[in-house]
């Protein structure tokens, strides 16, 4: 069993709550309230800014040049690709870059990103990558599950573009590279005793990811 698979197995309850949250199911069938998605999109933009900082930290924390290249590539992907795609997606929902930048940060967004940065500051590169894994790898898994649903790609589904972005080959390749790098780091630096600590980090980061969906879900419930 791979290192990432062991993390998922030990955090199976948290992983299921995150990857099978009702927010995601209603993305797949198109029934998610618009208010929920708009709130999520704005907070996700702020989230990406903080995740870019986490990838910058990963460069600093890298013990080898090859690891620095991995971190730099991830940082560039967020700043030069994913954030631009996010702006275009948000524009389709009437959210301008100015709107996004002026959005007050939600407690859930702050809690998650601060946890990831703290894990990286206190620990080594492996700890930081474990804290990043639920987002980077989890979104790829979620999107593939949603894309297999009958209504996911229907022209009437307003969330089909979001699903297609994360289920598409470019993002799936990003997630696969992140997982491969995580496995290499675990081979290099993990021990049975250390793995217990890393599982705790993974569980908490996964729980905070589920809280992020819940944040958007509650925004939708307030207007239904």
Buried (B, 14 or more C-beta within 10 A) or exposed (E): EEBBEBBBEBBEEBBEBBBBBEBBBBBBBBEBBEBBBBBBBBBBBBBBBBBBBBBBBBBEBBEEEEBBEBBBBBBEBBBEEBBEBBBEBBEEEEBEEEBBEEBEBBEBBBBBBEBBBEBBEEBBBBBBBBBBBBBBBBBBBBBBBBBEBEBBBEEEBBBBEBBBBBBEEEBBEBBEBBBEBBBBBBEEBBEEEBBEBBBEBBBBBBBBBBBBBBBBBEBBEEEE
